[in-house]
Each structure stands twice: as C-alpha cells, then as structure tokens.
Amino acid sequence: MPLMEPYRIKVVEPIPVTTPAQRAQALARAGYNLFGLRADEVTIDLLTDSGTGALSAAQQAAAATGDESYAGARSFHRFREVVEDLTSYEHIYPVHQGRAAERILFATLLEPGQITLSNMHFDTTRANSELIGCEARDLPCPEAADLDSHEPFKGNIDLTALEAALTGPDAGRVGLVIMTITNNGGGGQPVSMANLEAASELCRRHGVPFFLDAARFAENAWLVTQREPGYENTDPRDVAKAAFRLADGCLASLKKDGIAHIGGLLAMRDGDLARRCEVMLTATEGFRTYGGLAGRDLAMLAQGLEEVTDPHYLRSREAAAAHLAELVNAAGVDTVQPPGLHAVYLNAGRLLPHVPPERFPGHALACALYLEGGIRTVELGTLMLGKEGAEGEPATLAPFELVRLALPRRTYTQSHLEYVAEVVGMVAKQAPLVPGYRVVESPPILRHFNARLEPVAE
C-alpha cells in the first residue's frame, strides 16, 4: 500500500502560525534556546517524541475508567498484567517518567567510582550515573561511526570493547551494563537480537547486571523484523518479549512507546534489588502501585503498550521517517542512514562546515530551522553531549554534530512532514549565512535544557 496513516483524525487543535519577526523576537527572549520557547510560538514541534503523541480512542476510554485509589488500584493491576506479559519481570514499578527510574535504579544499585557501560547513554541516563559519582562510558559499535552507511544495526554495542571492559583493569568497577533500544544518541539506530544475546551472555558470564533502556522497545523490535535474518515473519511483540527476556530488568520512559503523555517503568527479576528500589520509590515517587501517576495514566499506558506493537502502526512510523529523510536528502541535506522510526537526524556538521564544533553547528541549524519556518528541533552534538571547560568553552567535543527531527506519534500528517522538508531545503540554500553560537549562561549539567546562548559572527 502507499504511504498512509493507519488511523483517521477525530479531534484537532489549531497550529500556531507566526511571522519571521515574531520568531526572531521569541528566540532572542528565550536566550537562543529552543527549550525556552512557548509552545504557542512553535508551528511544527519536533523537539521530542516524548509524551507528545496523540491518544487513541481506546486510551481515552480507558482513562475514563481509571481507578484513583491510593493503593492497589485496578488500573495498576491492569498495567502490571500487560507489563509482566511483555517483559516476564516479576517486580514491576510505575514511575512518573524514565529519568525517575534511572535515578532510583542507579542510586540503589551503584556506588561512587563505579562504571556504567552502554551502547550509548542518553542525556539524563548519563547525568543520573554521573550525579552519584559514577563514570558513564559509551561503547558504540564501529559501524556507528559512518553516518552514511546503510549498515542495518548501527545501534549495537561494541562486543569486543564490552568484553575488554569486563575483563580489563577496570572490570571490578563495572556496576551495570545498560543497552538503549533504539540507540537514540546514535541516530535512532536499532540493536540486533544477536547483539543483545551476545551482550547478555557476556554480562552473565562476568556477573554484571544487564538492563535495557527500553523507551522505544517496539520500534527496535519492528526494525529487527525488517532487517535481521531469521526474524522476517516474526510478530514484533514476540521480538520485544524475547529482548526483555535476555535482560535482568529494564527502565523505560513510557512517554515514547507507551504512547502516553506521562509515565515510566522500572522492572526487574532480582527480588532483593527490587525491595531496595521500592524503598526509594516510596520515598521519592509514590506508593508502589502508583509511583507518582494517576490511575487514568496507568490505564492509558496499559492500553498504549498493547497498541504500540501493531504492525500497521509501526510500518507507518517507518514509512513516515523514510519519506521525510528522502525529501530532506533531495533538498541537499544529509541525514543519518538508514532512517529509523522515531526521528530523522540531520548532519549539521556537514551542512555548516564554516561553524566549528565549539560554536555548536547542530544548535545553529536548529535555530535556523525555527527562524525560517517555526520548526522546533533539538541538537545532538557538542552542546548536549560535549563537556564544558573551565572558561565555558567545550573541553570535549561530541563525535557528531546532529539535529534530531523527532516525530511525535500519530500527531503530524504527510503534508506536515513535507512542509518540514521544504523549510530544511530553504535553510540549506542559505547555509553559509547561518551563524554559530556561544554559551553565555549555563548550568553545571544537562546544559542544553537551560543554557542561554547568543549568535557569533565569525
């Protein structure tokens, strides 16, 4: 079938349409940080796919029957049934979002001075590791270094590097291996089942806990069915179940593949670790059967976790991302290949060679897209992933300078994506005029959320 959204629209809301002057004024007021913009100043919001999707009619109906009892609500037990069937984990805790699960697990399991290993930590995962005095170390596979190649599983962990870390001089410091599926920081690339199996076996052999950061577990499972030999005719839900069974537990922001506006998950097999996590959960999030969520949220999450592995829905996500990438490429802008599902990643470093990494080419391109067409995106480059030096200049650069066009679930149509591609093309035509930026005010961690910047004419 041709590209087609597998749903029809039942409720709509107006999209803000602004003038170039209004956008320039808004961006200056926000300190040239797109996170600081008001939502009603944004025409197409591709900042994130987290909590920004549209609810289904079945989710809305589930919300109406949500049980708001403090303890033991029906909504929790429905949520637990769905999660247990999906993951096979015995100990299941809802939390308000994924970073809460990171904080609880890391603070309970790890000690200062230990190392967390990953195919790639995302921003809050790294921050929660470092906040308790650990070192977050990324081990991306070698194929990830080539943004243009069509290698199918560039989200994999480097198994040789993983084994070296588990057997080398720092082996005693490794406290956790966490695999991000899909690999968001690495361009939304999937992880193969073969890679998960091998990493799981290495961790078991060396007695190191193996967890999944499973925010986009269904999208990873779909790409496995499309790209990995032996899984061609497998239901994506069965692939997801097999992936969870390889791990000791998982944490997840369910604002992604739970297709809900709020919610997260911490789940595991180890009863002793679970009991220790539950103490911190109760002290900081809420009782174990609600974890900071309303009963209606739990009901919508349970329904969303069932809907998310529908092959028609996942196929449409893949087609939308591929269509947008094709249009952007035709406009002369390179993207990370092959496209995934949740986002298209623009190669800002290549488009803006006149902007050095210390002047944040990814951020520069993101600002230009907003100024040109009201599109809000996010940089994945030296502003987000680099390390700041004593004088505010980058001490460590990111491996790539990217801009992520995140695709909210069931929210924008094909014509919206075509508009985005047109704006990208217009910016590309005037790329030499795009200025770099310098940081003028910055928090000590996660600076991309709250830093204030200014354009630099060099």
Secondary structure as UniProt FT lines:
FT   HELIX           20..29
FT   TURN            30..32
FT   HELIX           34..36
FT   HELIX           39..41
FT   STRAND          44..45
FT   HELIX           57..64
FT   HELIX           74..87
FT   STRAND          91..95
FT   HELIX           98..109
FT   TURN            112..113
FT   STRAND          115..118
FT   HELIX           123..131
FT   TURN            132..133
FT   STRAND          135..138
FT   HELIX           142..145
FT   TURN            147..148
FT   TURN            152..155
FT   HELIX           159..167
FT   TURN            169..170
FT   HELIX           171..173
FT   STRAND          174..180
FT   TURN            184..187
FT   HELIX           193..206
FT   STRAND          210..213
FT   TURN            215..216
FT   HELIX           217..227
FT   TURN            229..230
FT   TURN            232..233
FT   HELIX           236..245
FT   STRAND          249..253
FT   TURN            254..258
FT   STRAND          264..268
FT   HELIX           271..284
FT   TURN            288..292
FT   HELIX           295..307
FT   TURN            308..309
FT   HELIX           311..330
FT   TURN            331..332
FT   STRAND          343..347
FT   HELIX           348..351
FT   TURN            353..354
FT   HELIX           357..359
FT   HELIX           361..373
FT   STRAND          375..376
FT   STRAND          378..380
FT   HELIX           382..385
FT   STRAND          387..388
FT   TURN            390..391
FT   STRAND          394..396
FT   STRAND          402..406
FT   TURN            409..411
FT   HELIX           414..429
FT   HELIX           431..433
FT   STRAND          436..441
FT   HELIX           447..450
FT   STRAND          452..456
//
